[in-house]
């Protein structure tokens, strides 16, 4: 899986008009989804928790796979 890049921009009262003009010039919708600095911090923490959960689940799956799919030793053939 390849993560696609996301373009981040900071919109302030000083640059908001220019940001909207740039969006319009690119033919993009003039809509901005925003986060407060606290919201951004919470988002970053949530992503870190998700990463940890995924890694834990991956490790559990690997251990189950090793346990259930390990080839058993061959029994000696009876003459």
Rosetta blueprint (number, residue, H / E / L):
1 X L
2 X L
3 X L
4 X L
5 X L
6 X L
7 X L
8 X L
9 X L
10 X L
11 X L
12 X L
13 X L
14 X L
15 X L
16 X H
17 X H
18 X H
19 X H
20 X H
21 X H
22 X H
23 X H
24 X H
25 X H
26 X L
27 X L
28 X L
29 X L
30 X L
31 X L
32 X L
33 X L
34 X L
35 X L
36 X L
37 X H
38 X H
39 X H
40 X H
41 X H
42 X H
43 X H
44 X H
45 X H
46 X H
47 X H
48 X H
49 X H
50 X H
51 X H
52 X H
53 X H
54 X H
55 X H
56 X H
57 X H
58 X H
59 X H
60 X H
61 X H
62 X H
63 X H
64 X H
65 X H
66 X H
67 X H
68 X H
69 X H
70 X L
71 X L
72 X L
73 X L
74 X L
75 X L
76 X L
77 X L
78 X L
79 X L
